[in-house]
C-alpha cells in the first residue's frame, strides 16, 4: 500500500492513501477527496497543493490528476499529456506558479499556468 504526505498552504497536510486524499489540520480531518481511480494498486504516490489550493496527485502507473480548488471534480491531466500509464513521482511549483512534474522513465515536464482558474 502506498502513502504520501504534502503540506497545505494553511498549516494543514494532505495525506494520500489508497483511493482517498485526506486534508488534516490540528489533528482533525477537515477534508476528504475520493480519487475514484480504478486500478489494482490505486494508492496516491505523490501529491502537491499549489499556491491556488489546487490539488495535484498521481496514482501508481496511472498518470496524474488535478482537483481544482473548491471542487470535487477530478481532471485527468495525464491523459491530456499522453502520460496516463506513467508513474509521476514528484511535483514542484516554481516561483512563477508553474508546475513541474518528474516521471519514472518519461522525463520532466513543466505545466505553465497562465491564469489562476483551471
C-alpha positions in Angstrom: 0.0 0.0 0.0 1.3 3.4 -0.9 1.0 6.6 1.1 2.3 10.1 0.7 2.3 13.4 2.6 2.3 17.0 1.4 2.0 20.3 3.2 -1.0 22.6 2.5 -0.9 26.4 2.4 -2.7 26.9 5.6 -0.8 24.8 8.1 -2.7 21.7 7.0 -1.4 18.5 5.5 -2.6 16.3 2.7 -2.3 12.5 3.1 -2.7 10.3 0.1 -3.7 6.7 0.7 -5.4 4.0 -1.3 -8.2 5.8 -3.1 -8.6 8.7 -0.7 -6.8 12.0 0.0 -7.3 13.4 3.5 -6.7 17.1 4.5 -5.7 17.3 8.1 -5.2 20.3 10.3 -4.5 20.3 14.0 -5.1 16.6 14.2 -8.5 16.8 12.6 -9.7 15.6 9.2 -11.1 18.8 7.6 -11.4 17.4 4.0 -11.7 14.1 2.2 -11.4 13.5 -1.5 -12.2 10.1 -3.1 -9.8 9.6 -6.1 -12.1 7.2 -8.0 -9.1 5.9 -9.9 -9.7 2.3 -10.8 -6.5 0.3 -10.5 -5.3 -2.7 -8.8 -2.9 -0.6 -6.7 -4.6 2.7 -6.6 -2.6 4.3 -3.8 -1.7 8.0 -4.2 2.1 8.2 -4.6 2.7 11.9 -4.9 0.7 15.0 -4.1 1.0 18.8 -4.2 -1.2 21.6 -3.0 -0.3 24.6 -5.2 -0.5 28.3 -4.3 -4.0 28.4 -5.7 -5.1 25.5 -3.4 -5.5 23.1 -6.4 -4.5 19.5 -5.5 -2.3 17.7 -7.9 -1.8 13.9 -7.3 -0.6 10.8 -9.0 -1.6 7.2 -8.7 0.9 4.4 -9.2 1.3 3.8 -13.0 -2.0 5.6 -13.8 -0.7 9.1 -14.5 -1.6 12.3 -12.7 -4.7 14.2 -11.8 -5.9 17.6 -10.6 -8.7 18.6 -8.2 -9.4 22.3 -8.8 -9.8 24.4 -5.6 -13.4 24.4 -4.4 -14.3 21.4 -6.4 -14.6 17.6 -6.0 -14.1 17.2 -9.8 -11.0 15.2 -10.8 -9.3 16.2 -14.1 -7.2 13.5 -15.7 -4.2 15.7 -16.8 -2.0 12.6 -17.5 -4.4 11.5 -20.4 -4.3 15.0 -21.9 -0.4 14.8 -22.0 -0.3 11.1 -23.1 1.1 10.1 -19.6 -1.9 8.1 -18.5 0.1 4.9 -17.6 3.2 6.7 -16.3 4.5 6.9 -12.8 4.6 10.6 -11.8 6.8 10.5 -8.7 7.2 14.2 -7.7 5.8 17.7 -8.2 7.3 21.1 -7.7 5.8 24.6 -8.0 8.2 27.2 -9.1 8.3 30.9 -8.2 6.1 31.8 -11.2 3.4 29.3 -10.2 4.3 26.7 -12.9 4.0 23.1 -12.0 6.9 20.8 -12.7 6.4 17.0 -12.7 9.0 14.3 -12.8 8.2 10.9 -14.1 9.9 7.5 -14.0 11.4 6.9 -17.4 9.5 9.6 -19.3 11.4 12.8 -18.3 10.4 16.0 -16.6 7.6 18.3 -17.7 6.6 21.9 -17.0 3.0 22.9 -17.0 2.8 26.6 -17.5 -0.1 28.1 -15.5 -1.4 31.1 -17.4 -4.3 32.0 -15.0 -5.5 31.2 -11.6 -8.5 29.4 -12.9 -8.1 25.9 -14.3 
